């Protein structure tokens, strides 16, 4: 692949429209990893499981969020 393609991010950053819980596994039955505040940015890692999307927050914390509850930017 070309340099531009190799340097491209996996996915665009996302913005949390309302308070949201990130889980350690792709399930709301999993252990809570951390809580995101409205307006906080997350960065998808490329991990997906159904509607669940693995993300890193602005501080480098990793967790799973329901992709229907975040907005693209």
PDB file of N, CA, C and O in Angstrom, chain B, residues numbered from 101:
ATOM      1  N   UNK B 101       0.820  -1.200   0.000  1.00  0.00           N
ATOM      2  CA  UNK B 101       0.000   0.000   0.000  1.00  0.00           C
ATOM      3  C   UNK B 101       0.854   1.250   0.000  1.00  0.00           C
ATOM      4  O   UNK B 101       2.001   1.235   0.446  1.00  0.00           O
ATOM      5  N   UNK B 102       0.289   2.326  -0.500  1.00  0.00           N
ATOM      6  CA  UNK B 102       0.997   3.599  -0.549  1.00  0.00           C
ATOM      7  C   UNK B 102       1.168   4.195   0.828  1.00  0.00           C
ATOM      8  O   UNK B 102       0.514   3.778   1.784  1.00  0.00           O
ATOM      9  N   UNK B 103       2.065   5.191   0.927  1.00  0.00           N
ATOM     10  CA  UNK B 103       2.344   5.816   2.222  1.00  0.00           C
ATOM     11  C   UNK B 103       1.102   6.471   2.813  1.00  0.00           C
ATOM     12  O   UNK B 103       0.857   6.380   4.016  1.00  0.00           O
ATOM     13  N   UNK B 104       0.317   7.134   1.960  1.00  0.00           N
ATOM     14  CA  UNK B 104      -0.893   7.801   2.468  1.00  0.00           C
ATOM     15  C   UNK B 104      -1.871   6.780   3.034  1.00  0.00           C
ATOM     16  O   UNK B 104      -2.488   7.015   4.073  1.00  0.00           O
ATOM     17  N   UNK B 105      -2.013   5.656   2.357  1.00  0.00           N
ATOM     18  CA  UNK B 105      -2.925   4.624   2.836  1.00  0.00           C
ATOM     19  C   UNK B 105      -2.420   4.018   4.142  1.00  0.00           C
ATOM     20  O   UNK B 105      -3.212   3.764   5.049  1.00  0.00           O
ATOM     21  N   UNK B 106      -1.129   3.787   4.247  1.00  0.00           N
ATOM     22  CA  UNK B 106      -0.557   3.195   5.450  1.00  0.00           C
ATOM     23  C   UNK B 106      -0.685   4.144   6.642  1.00  0.00           C
ATOM     24  O   UNK B 106      -0.829   3.693   7.778  1.00  0.00           O
ATOM     25  N   UNK B 107      -0.633   5.462   6.391  1.00  0.00           N
ATOM     26  CA  UNK B 107      -0.702   6.435   7.469  1.00  0.00           C
ATOM     27  C   UNK B 107      -2.140   6.791   7.846  1.00  0.00           C
ATOM     28  O   UNK B 107      -2.369   7.454   8.857  1.00  0.00           O
ATOM     29  N   UNK B 108      -3.102   6.356   7.043  1.00  0.00           N
ATOM     30  CA  UNK B 108      -4.505   6.703   7.308  1.00  0.00           C
ATOM     31  C   UNK B 108      -4.974   6.045   8.594  1.00  0.00           C
ATOM     32  O   UNK B 108      -4.628   4.894   8.861  1.00  0.00           O
ATOM     33  N   UNK B 109      -5.766   6.766   9.403  1.00  0.00           N
ATOM     34  CA  UNK B 109      -6.294   6.169  10.631  1.00  0.00           C
ATOM     35  C   UNK B 109      -7.293   5.071  10.313  1.00  0.00           C
ATOM     36  O   UNK B 109      -7.871   5.042   9.226  1.00  0.00           O
ATOM     37  N   UNK B 110      -7.495   4.163  11.270  1.00  0.00           N
ATOM     38  CA  UNK B 110      -8.453   3.074  11.088  1.00  0.00           C
ATOM     39  C   UNK B 110      -9.842   3.633  10.865  1.00  0.00           C
ATOM     40  O   UNK B 110     -10.566   3.161   9.988  1.00  0.00           O
ATOM     41  N   UNK B 111     -10.221   4.619  11.635  1.00  0.00           N
ATOM     42  CA  UNK B 111     -11.522   5.271  11.498  1.00  0.00           C
ATOM     43  C   UNK B 111     -11.418   6.662  12.093  1.00  0.00           C
ATOM     44  O   UNK B 111     -10.544   6.937  12.915  1.00  0.00           O
ATOM     45  N   UNK B 112     -12.312   7.529  11.670  1.00  0.00           N
ATOM     46  CA  UNK B 112     -12.313   8.900  12.170  1.00  0.00           C
ATOM     47  C   UNK B 112     -12.672   8.933  13.645  1.00  0.00           C
ATOM     48  O   UNK B 112     -13.326   8.030  14.167  1.00  0.00           O
ATOM     49  N   UNK B 113     -12.229   9.992  14.302  1.00  0.00           N
ATOM     50  CA  UNK B 113     -12.587  10.144  15.717  1.00  0.00           C
ATOM     51  C   UNK B 113     -14.092  10.254  15.854  1.00  0.00           C
ATOM     52  O   UNK B 113     -14.787  10.636  14.913  1.00  0.00           O
ATOM     53  N   UNK B 114     -14.582   9.920  17.017  1.00  0.00           N
ATOM     54  CA  UNK B 114     -16.012   9.987  17.319  1.00  0.00           C
ATOM     55  C   UNK B 114     -16.202  10.864  18.538  1.00  0.00           C
ATOM     56  O   UNK B 114     -15.309  10.990  19.377  1.00  0.00           O
ATOM     57  N   UNK B 115     -17.377  11.469  18.628  1.00  0.00           N
ATOM     58  CA  UNK B 115     -17.706  12.335  19.757  1.00  0.00           C
ATOM     59  C   UNK B 115     -18.850  11.713  20.536  1.00  0.00           C
ATOM     60  O   UNK B 115     -19.811  11.208  19.956  1.00  0.00           O
ATOM     61  N   UNK B 116     -18.738  11.754  21.842  1.00  0.00           N
ATOM     62  CA  UNK B 116     -19.764  11.193  22.716  1.00  0.00           C
ATOM     63  C   UNK B 116     -20.858  12.251  22.915  1.00  0.00           C
ATOM     64  O   UNK B 116     -20.600  13.301  23.503  1.00  0.00           O
ATOM     65  N   UNK B 117     -22.094  11.979  22.422  1.00  0.00           N
ATOM     66  CA  UNK B 117     -23.163  12.973  22.540  1.00  0.00           C
ATOM     67  C   UNK B 117     -23.791  13.049  23.933  1.00  0.00           C
ATOM     68  O   UNK B 117     -24.418  14.054  24.265  1.00  0.00           O
ATOM     69  N   UNK B 118     -23.638  12.029  24.735  1.00  0.00           N
ATOM     70  CA  UNK B 118     -24.192  11.995  26.092  1.00  0.00           C
ATOM     71  C   UNK B 118     -23.332  11.056  26.923  1.00  0.00           C
ATOM     72  O   UNK B 118     -22.565  10.267  26.372  1.00  0.00           O
ATOM     73  N   UNK B 119     -23.452  11.134  28.233  1.00  0.00           N
ATOM     74  CA  UNK B 119     -22.682  10.259  29.126  1.00  0.00           C
ATOM     75  C   UNK B 119     -22.815   8.805  28.668  1.00  0.00           C
ATOM     76  O   UNK B 119     -23.914   8.345  28.362  1.00  0.00           O
ATOM     77  N   UNK B 120     -21.703   8.093  28.625  1.00  0.00           N
ATOM     78  CA  UNK B 120     -21.690   6.747  28.063  1.00  0.00           C
ATOM     79  C   UNK B 120     -20.696   5.876  28.824  1.00  0.00           C
ATOM     80  O   UNK B 120     -19.622   6.335  29.211  1.00  0.00           O
ATOM     81  N   UNK B 121     -21.063   4.633  29.031  1.00  0.00           N
ATOM     82  CA  UNK B 121     -20.195   3.678  29.706  1.00  0.00           C
ATOM     83  C   UNK B 121     -19.420   2.862  28.685  1.00  0.00           C
ATOM     84  O   UNK B 121     -19.987   2.379  27.706  1.00  0.00           O
ATOM     85  N   UNK B 122     -18.129   2.712  28.916  1.00  0.00           N
ATOM     86  CA  UNK B 122     -17.278   1.836  28.108  1.00  0.00           C
ATOM     87  C   UNK B 122     -17.022   0.579  28.935  1.00  0.00           C
ATOM     88  O   UNK B 122     -16.748   0.655  30.133  1.00  0.00           O
ATOM     89  N   UNK B 123     -17.113  -0.565  28.284  1.00  0.00           N
ATOM     90  CA  UNK B 123     -16.963  -1.850  28.969  1.00  0.00           C
ATOM     91  C   UNK B 123     -15.655  -2.523  28.569  1.00  0.00           C
ATOM     92  O   UNK B 123     -15.070  -2.205  27.534  1.00  0.00           O
ATOM     93  N   UNK B 124     -15.207  -3.455  29.402  1.00  0.00           N
ATOM     94  CA  UNK B 124     -13.972  -4.185  29.112  1.00  0.00           C
ATOM     95  C   UNK B 124     -14.167  -5.226  28.014  1.00  0.00           C
ATOM     96  O   UNK B 124     -13.202  -5.646  27.376  1.00  0.00           O
ATOM     97  N   UNK B 125     -15.404  -5.638  27.794  1.00  0.00           N
ATOM     98  CA  UNK B 125     -15.735  -6.602  26.743  1.00  0.00           C
ATOM     99  C   UNK B 125     -16.906  -6.034  25.937  1.00  0.00           C
ATOM    100  O   UNK B 125     -17.578  -5.118  26.411  1.00  0.00           O
ATOM    101  N   UNK B 126     -17.167  -6.551  24.734  1.00  0.00           N
ATOM    102  CA  UNK B 126     -18.261  -6.028  23.919  1.00  0.00           C
ATOM    103  C   UNK B 126     -19.635  -6.515  24.394  1.00  0.00           C
ATOM    104  O   UNK B 126     -20.331  -7.239  23.682  1.00  0.00           O
ATOM    105  N   UNK B 127     -20.006  -6.105  25.602  1.00  0.00           N
ATOM    106  CA  UNK B 127     -21.291  -6.495  26.177  1.00  0.00           C
ATOM    107  C   UNK B 127     -21.610  -5.581  27.354  1.00  0.00           C
ATOM    108  O   UNK B 127     -20.726  -5.252  28.144  1.00  0.00           O
ATOM    109  N   UNK B 128     -22.860  -5.174  27.472  1.00  0.00           N
ATOM    110  CA  UNK B 128     -23.257  -4.343  28.612  1.00  0.00           C
ATOM    111  C   UNK B 128     -23.302  -5.161  29.905  1.00  0.00           C
ATOM    112  O   UNK B 128     -23.512  -4.607  30.984  1.00  0.00           O
ATOM    113  N   UNK B 129     -23.106  -6.465  29.797  1.00  0.00           N
ATOM    114  CA  UNK B 129     -23.019  -7.324  30.979  1.00  0.00           C
ATOM    115  C   UNK B 129     -21.584  -7.451  31.478  1.00  0.00           C
ATOM    116  O   UNK B 129     -21.331  -8.035  32.532  1.00  0.00           O
ATOM    117  N   UNK B 130     -20.652  -6.897  30.711  1.00  0.00           N
ATOM    118  CA  UNK B 130     -19.249  -6.966  31.082  1.00  0.00           C
ATOM    119  C   UNK B 130     -18.900  -5.970  32.179  1.00  0.00           C
ATOM    120  O   UNK B 130     -19.729  -5.157  32.587  1.00  0.00           O
ATOM    121  N   UNK B 131     -17.686  -6.046  32.638  1.00  0.00           N
ATOM    122  CA  UNK B 131     -17.187  -5.141  33.673  1.00  0.00           C
ATOM    123  C   UNK B 131     -16.960  -3.756  33.062  1.00  0.00           C
ATOM    124  O   UNK B 131     -16.459  -3.644  31.943  1.00  0.00           O
ATOM    125  N   UNK B 132     -17.326  -2.710  33.793  1.00  0.00           N
ATOM    126  CA  UNK B 132     -17.152  -1.341  33.318  1.00  0.00           C
ATOM    127  C   UNK B 132     -15.666  -1.006  33.258  1.00  0.00           C
ATOM    128  O   UNK B 132     -14.931  -1.233  34.219  1.00  0.00           O
ATOM    129  N   UNK B 133     -15.227  -0.462  32.115  1.00  0.00           N
ATOM    130  CA  UNK B 133     -13.843  -0.034  31.955  1.00  0.00           C
ATOM    131  C   UNK B 133     -13.680   1.409  32.423  1.00  0.00           C
ATOM    132  O   UNK B 133     -12.757   1.722  33.176  1.00  0.00           O
ATOM    133  N   UNK B 134     -14.576   2.286  31.978  1.00  0.00           N
ATOM    134  CA  UNK B 134     -14.572   3.695  32.361  1.00  0.00           C
ATOM    135  C   UNK B 134     -15.844   4.345  31.848  1.00  0.00           C
ATOM    136  O   UNK B 134     -16.589   3.738  31.078  1.00  0.00           O
ATOM    137  N   UNK B 135     -16.097   5.582  32.271  1.00  0.00           N
ATOM    138  CA  UNK B 135     -17.268   6.332  31.831  1.00  0.00           C
ATOM    139  C   UNK B 135     -16.818   7.528  31.016  1.00  0.00           C
ATOM    140  O   UNK B 135     -15.878   8.231  31.385  1.00  0.00           O
ATOM    141  N   UNK B 136     -17.495   7.748  29.911  1.00  0.00           N
ATOM    142  CA  UNK B 136     -17.190   8.870  29.025  1.00  0.00           C
ATOM    143  C   UNK B 136     -18.184   9.994  29.276  1.00  0.00           C
ATOM    144  O   UNK B 136     -19.365   9.748  29.523  1.00  0.00           O
ATOM    145  N   UNK B 137     -17.704  11.211  29.211  1.00  0.00           N
ATOM    146  CA  UNK B 137     -18.550  12.388  29.403  1.00  0.00           C
ATOM    147  C   UNK B 137     -19.009  12.927  28.057  1.00  0.00           C
ATOM    148  O   UNK B 137     -18.374  12.689  27.029  1.00  0.00           O
ATOM    149  N   UNK B 138     -20.115  13.654  28.075  1.00  0.00           N
ATOM    150  CA  UNK B 138     -20.623  14.287  26.864  1.00  0.00           C
ATOM    151  C   UNK B 138     -19.550  15.185  26.261  1.00  0.00           C
ATOM    152  O   UNK B 138     -18.905  15.949  26.979  1.00  0.00           O
ATOM    153  N   UNK B 139     -19.356  15.101  24.959  1.00  0.00           N
ATOM    154  CA  UNK B 139     -18.384  15.918  24.252  1.00  0.00           C
ATOM    155  C   UNK B 139     -16.986  15.333  24.190  1.00  0.00           C
ATOM    156  O   UNK B 139     -16.139  15.827  23.446  1.00  0.00           O
ATOM    157  N   UNK B 140     -16.735  14.289  24.960  1.00  0.00           N
ATOM    158  CA  UNK B 140     -15.416  13.655  24.954  1.00  0.00           C
ATOM    159  C   UNK B 140     -15.193  12.963  23.615  1.00  0.00           C
ATOM    160  O   UNK B 140     -16.142  12.489  22.990  1.00  0.00           O
ATOM    161  N   UNK B 141     -13.958  12.907  23.183  1.00  0.00           N
ATOM    162  CA  UNK B 141     -13.620  12.253  21.929  1.00  0.00           C
ATOM    163  C   UNK B 141     -13.101  10.845  22.197  1.00  0.00           C
ATOM    164  O   UNK B 141     -12.421  10.597  23.193  1.00  0.00           O
ATOM    165  N   UNK B 142     -13.434   9.934  21.295  1.00  0.00           N
ATOM    166  CA  UNK B 142     -12.879   8.586  21.323  1.00  0.00           C
ATOM    167  C   UNK B 142     -12.355   8.264  19.930  1.00  0.00           C
ATOM    168  O   UNK B 142     -12.758   8.875  18.940  1.00  0.00           O
ATOM    169  N   UNK B 143     -11.459   7.303  19.875  1.00  0.00           N
ATOM    170  CA  UNK B 143     -10.807   6.944  18.632  1.00  0.00           C
ATOM    171  C   UNK B 143     -10.950   5.439  18.414  1.00  0.00           C
ATOM    172  O   UNK B 143     -10.340   4.658  19.144  1.00  0.00           O
ATOM    173  N   UNK B 144     -11.742   5.015  17.424  1.00  0.00           N
ATOM    174  CA  UNK B 144     -11.946   3.591  17.170  1.00  0.00           C
ATOM    175  C   UNK B 144     -10.630   2.882  16.856  1.00  0.00           C
ATOM    176  O   UNK B 144      -9.790   3.404  16.122  1.00  0.00           O
ATOM    177  N   UNK B 145     -10.463   1.691  17.419  1.00  0.00           N
ATOM    178  CA  UNK B 145      -9.252   0.897  17.179  1.00  0.00           C
ATOM    179  C   UNK B 145      -9.399   0.005  15.956  1.00  0.00           C
ATOM    180  O   UNK B 145      -8.410  -0.502  15.426  1.00  0.00           O
ATOM    181  N   UNK B 146     -10.647  -0.185  15.507  1.00  0.00           N
ATOM    182  CA  UNK B 146     -10.928  -1.100  14.402  1.00  0.00           C
ATOM    183  C   UNK B 146     -11.592  -2.374  14.888  1.00  0.00           C
ATOM    184  O   UNK B 146     -12.103  -3.152  14.083  1.00  0.00           O
ATOM    185  N   UNK B 147     -11.591  -2.599  16.205  1.00  0.00           N
ATOM    186  CA  UNK B 147     -12.256  -3.766  16.773  1.00  0.00           C
ATOM    187  C   UNK B 147     -13.769  -3.602  16.715  1.00  0.00           C
ATOM    188  O   UNK B 147     -14.300  -2.573  17.132  1.00  0.00           O
ATOM    189  N   UNK B 148     -14.467  -4.616  16.199  1.00  0.00           N
ATOM    190  CA  UNK B 148     -15.931  -4.583  16.115  1.00  0.00           C
ATOM    191  C   UNK B 148     -16.485  -5.933  16.546  1.00  0.00           C
ATOM    192  O   UNK B 148     -15.862  -6.975  16.340  1.00  0.00           O
ATOM    193  N   UNK B 149     -17.664  -5.891  17.144  1.00  0.00           N
ATOM    194  CA  UNK B 149     -18.402  -7.100  17.499  1.00  0.00           C
ATOM    195  C   UNK B 149     -19.878  -6.723  17.489  1.00  0.00           C
ATOM    196  O   UNK B 149     -20.393  -6.192  18.473  1.00  0.00           O
ATOM    197  N   UNK B 150     -20.554  -6.994  16.386  1.00  0.00           N
ATOM    198  CA  UNK B 150     -21.937  -6.572  16.236  1.00  0.00           C
ATOM    199  C   UNK B 150     -22.013  -5.053  16.294  1.00  0.00           C
ATOM    200  O   UNK B 150     -21.330  -4.374  15.528  1.00  0.00           O
ATOM    201  N   UNK B 151     -22.839  -4.506  17.196  1.00  0.00           N
ATOM    202  CA  UNK B 151     -22.951  -3.047  17.325  1.00  0.00           C
ATOM    203  C   UNK B 151     -21.857  -2.464  18.211  1.00  0.00           C
ATOM    204  O   UNK B 151     -21.773  -1.245  18.356  1.00  0.00           O
ATOM    205  N   UNK B 152     -21.024  -3.302  18.801  1.00  0.00           N
ATOM    206  CA  UNK B 152     -19.978  -2.848  19.708  1.00  0.00           C
ATOM    207  C   UNK B 152     -18.726  -2.447  18.948  1.00  0.00           C
ATOM    208  O   UNK B 152     -18.337  -3.096  17.977  1.00  0.00           O
ATOM    209  N   UNK B 153     -18.096  -1.361  19.406  1.00  0.00           N
ATOM    210  CA  UNK B 153     -16.909  -0.813  18.774  1.00  0.00           C
ATOM    211  C   UNK B 153     -15.854  -0.588  19.859  1.00  0.00           C
ATOM    212  O   UNK B 153     -16.135   0.030  20.885  1.00  0.00           O
ATOM    213  N   UNK B 154     -14.655  -1.087  19.630  1.00  0.00           N
ATOM    214  CA  UNK B 154     -13.563  -0.871  20.566  1.00  0.00           C
ATOM    215  C   UNK B 154     -12.962   0.508  20.309  1.00  0.00           C
ATOM    216  O   UNK B 154     -12.680   0.867  19.166  1.00  0.00           O
ATOM    217  N   UNK B 155     -12.769   1.276  21.380  1.00  0.00           N
ATOM    218  CA  UNK B 155     -12.258   2.641  21.246  1.00  0.00           C
ATOM    219  C   UNK B 155     -11.191   2.928  22.297  1.00  0.00           C
ATOM    220  O   UNK B 155     -11.120   2.274  23.338  1.00  0.00           O
ATOM    221  N   UNK B 156     -10.377   3.911  21.996  1.00  0.00           N
ATOM    222  CA  UNK B 156      -9.460   4.504  22.966  1.00  0.00           C
ATOM    223  C   UNK B 156      -9.991   5.895  23.264  1.00  0.00           C
ATOM    224  O   UNK B 156     -10.440   6.592  22.354  1.00  0.00           O
ATOM    225  N   UNK B 157      -9.947   6.310  24.529  1.00  0.00           N
ATOM    226  CA  UNK B 157     -10.370   7.671  24.845  1.00  0.00           C
ATOM    227  C   UNK B 157      -9.179   8.619  24.704  1.00  0.00           C
ATOM    228  O   UNK B 157      -8.090   8.201  24.311  1.00  0.00           O
ATOM    229  N   UNK B 158      -9.387   9.876  25.022  1.00  0.00           N
ATOM    230  CA  UNK B 158      -8.347  10.899  24.878  1.00  0.00           C
ATOM    231  C   UNK B 158      -7.132  10.637  25.756  1.00  0.00           C
ATOM    232  O   UNK B 158      -6.051  11.166  25.499  1.00  0.00           O
ATOM    233  N   UNK B 159      -7.309   9.813  26.802  1.00  0.00           N
ATOM    234  CA  UNK B 159      -6.215   9.503  27.730  1.00  0.00           C
ATOM    235  C   UNK B 159      -5.572   8.151  27.458  1.00  0.00           C
ATOM    236  O   UNK B 159      -4.705   7.712  28.213  1.00  0.00           O
ATOM    237  N   UNK B 160      -5.991   7.489  26.384  1.00  0.00           N
ATOM    238  CA  UNK B 160      -5.417   6.197  26.028  1.00  0.00           C
ATOM    239  C   UNK B 160      -6.080   5.002  26.682  1.00  0.00           C
ATOM    240  O   UNK B 160      -5.596   3.878  26.546  1.00  0.00           O
ATOM    241  N   UNK B 161      -7.192   5.222  27.395  1.00  0.00           N
ATOM    242  CA  UNK B 161      -7.927   4.099  27.986  1.00  0.00           C
ATOM    243  C   UNK B 161      -8.690   3.374  26.891  1.00  0.00           C
ATOM    244  O   UNK B 161      -9.257   4.012  26.004  1.00  0.00           O
ATOM    245  N   UNK B 162      -8.712   2.062  26.941  1.00  0.00           N
ATOM    246  CA  UNK B 162      -9.388   1.266  25.914  1.00  0.00           C
ATOM    247  C   UNK B 162     -10.636   0.622  26.483  1.00  0.00           C
ATOM    248  O   UNK B 162     -10.642   0.169  27.628  1.00  0.00           O
ATOM    249  N   UNK B 163     -11.697   0.581  25.681  1.00  0.00           N
ATOM    250  CA  UNK B 163     -12.945  -0.045  26.099  1.00  0.00           C
ATOM    251  C   UNK B 163     -13.874  -0.248  24.920  1.00  0.00           C
ATOM    252  O   UNK B 163     -13.561   0.137  23.793  1.00  0.00           O
ATOM    253  N   UNK B 164     -15.004  -0.849  25.186  1.00  0.00           N
ATOM    254  CA  UNK B 164     -16.007  -1.137  24.161  1.00  0.00           C
ATOM    255  C   UNK B 164     -17.243  -0.284  24.410  1.00  0.00           C
ATOM    256  O   UNK B 164     -17.725  -0.201  25.540  1.00  0.00           O
ATOM    257  N   UNK B 165     -17.759   0.353  23.358  1.00  0.00           N
ATOM    258  CA  UNK B 165     -18.978   1.157  23.448  1.00  0.00           C
ATOM    259  C   UNK B 165     -19.956   0.710  22.374  1.00  0.00           C
ATOM    260  O   UNK B 165     -19.566   0.143  21.354  1.00  0.00           O
ATOM    261  N   UNK B 166     -21.232   0.973  22.622  1.00  0.00           N
ATOM    262  CA  UNK B 166     -22.261   0.687  21.623  1.00  0.00           C
ATOM    263  C   UNK B 166     -22.132   1.737  20.531  1.00  0.00           C
ATOM    264  O   UNK B 166     -22.289   2.928  20.801  1.00  0.00           O
ATOM    265  N   UNK B 167     -21.853   1.321  19.315  1.00  0.00           N
ATOM    266  CA  UNK B 167     -21.588   2.251  18.225  1.00  0.00           C
ATOM    267  C   UNK B 167     -22.795   3.102  17.857  1.00  0.00           C
ATOM    268  O   UNK B 167     -22.640   4.149  17.229  1.00  0.00           O
ATOM    269  N   UNK B 168     -23.999   2.671  18.239  1.00  0.00           N
ATOM    270  CA  UNK B 168     -25.181   3.471  17.939  1.00  0.00           C
ATOM    271  C   UNK B 168     -25.287   4.679  18.851  1.00  0.00           C
ATOM    272  O   UNK B 168     -26.123   5.554  18.623  1.00  0.00           O
ATOM    273  N   UNK B 169     -24.441   4.743  19.893  1.00  0.00           N
ATOM    274  CA  UNK B 169     -24.504   5.832  20.862  1.00  0.00           C
ATOM    275  C   UNK B 169     -23.383   6.848  20.723  1.00  0.00           C
ATOM    276  O   UNK B 169     -23.192   7.685  21.605  1.00  0.00           O
ATOM    277  N   UNK B 170     -22.635   6.786  19.619  1.00  0.00           N
ATOM    278  CA  UNK B 170     -21.582   7.764  19.361  1.00  0.00           C
ATOM    279  C   UNK B 170     -21.802   8.374  17.984  1.00  0.00           C
ATOM    280  O   UNK B 170     -22.450   7.767  17.132  1.00  0.00           O
ATOM    281  N   UNK B 171     -21.271   9.562  17.762  1.00  0.00           N
ATOM    282  CA  UNK B 171     -21.445  10.212  16.470  1.00  0.00           C
ATOM    283  C   UNK B 171     -20.090  10.422  15.811  1.00  0.00           C
ATOM    284  O   UNK B 171     -19.091  10.661  16.489  1.00  0.00           O
ATOM    285  N   UNK B 172     -20.063  10.331  14.484  1.00  0.00           N
ATOM    286  CA  UNK B 172     -18.834  10.551  13.729  1.00  0.00           C
ATOM    287  C   UNK B 172     -18.523  12.018  13.630  1.00  0.00           C
ATOM    288  O   UNK B 172     -19.390  12.874  13.806  1.00  0.00           O
ATOM    289  N   UNK B 173     -17.276  12.291  13.347  1.00  0.00           N
ATOM    290  CA  UNK B 173     -16.885  13.696  13.174  1.00  0.00           C
ATOM    291  C   UNK B 173     -15.888  13.784  12.064  1.00  0.00           C
ATOM    292  O   UNK B 173     -15.419  14.875  11.742  1.00  0.00           O
TER     293      UNK B 173
END
